[in-house]
Amino acid sequence: MRAMILEAVGSPLCAIERPDPVPGAGQLMLRTEACAVCRTDLHVCDGDLADPKLPLVPGHEIVGIVEAVGAGVPSSRVGQRVGVPWLGHTCGSCSFCRNGEENLCDQPQFTGYTRDGGFATHVVADADYAFALDSQADPIALAPLLCAGLIGWRSLKKAGNGHRIGLYGFGAAAHIVAQICCWQGREVYAFSRAGDDAAQRFALSLGAVWAGSSDEPPPVMLDAAIIFAPVGELVPAALKAVRKGGRIVCGGIHMSDLPAMPYALIWGERSVVSVANLTRRDAEEFFPVASEAGVRTHTTVYPLLEANRALDDLRAGRLIGAAVLTP
């Protein structure tokens, strides 16, 4: 197999050849068709997330075909197209797992962070965390759904049923969430970094009723807002934009520190919540919704060996939609 590996935090990925991985009990091995590049991959490679497994194959938005299974996994899964997300394993026995909150498991494993991920031609995954996908769909289009889509969906659920939804940071996740919101009949207000006219035009093309800079107020008060950009300074800005009783959802695994802010911003029963990881239930809900809503992902494709260029383009804000690696 070929893989791009992170040998030291802050260093470029290196191309290597190694034997194909062998699935253990309860696991399967798949041939990667596509792996989207997530901002969390940047956080891992740049050291914003502590203690990654090193050396590490990043990548956690994986689409592939099952080529082998380990003990306890039905042989019928061979040949199946599956998707592998960020949450790769849970203990099943801690209080969170027992209470249906496996996303908060005390002993989790994360794809492309604590175990090898999809910046490779082959990858091993837990069979229970490999979701069956449409065998007729485009694997490149499916890949961003495995994190940008799933985390976006969980964030939208946390935001509640409000009609006017703000999306701060109009990248891979927001462009999927926007389509679902429009399909649901909601109004989308899109915020991008100042001067990013391309992202604002992109948001309007997907049905947003307004698009502007994150440092300006929307034309109306919002019912809720989701912050996908890893920028803590956006929290008080979003609080100013939501009505009384509104909710701010922080959708990233990493965010810069929140600044000091007056209590008046949160008074009026406004709330700020975070989203952590995902559950298998989220996937069961999301993929049918994405299909029914006709979600179309917008992608830029890079060969596997150009993973560093994809990461650089994401880091510099040069992407519209999502980057996807193909082997």
Secondary structure, 3 states (H helix, E strand, C coil): CEEEEECCCCCCCEEEECCCCCCCCCEEEEEEEEEEECHHHHHHHHCCCCCCCCCECCCCEEEEEEEEECCCCCHHHCCCEEEECCEEECCCCCHHHHCCCHHHCCCCEEECCCECCCCECEEEEEHHHCEECCCCCCHHHHHHHHCHHHHHHHHHHHHCCCCEEEEECCCHHHHHHHHHHHHCCCEEEEEECCCCHHHHHHHHHCCCCEEEECCCCCCCCEEEEEECCCCCCHHHHHHHHEEEEEEEEECCCCCCCCCCCCHHHCCCCCEEEECCCCCHHHHHHHHHHHHHHCCCCCEEEEEHHHHHHHHHHHHCCCCCCEEEEEC
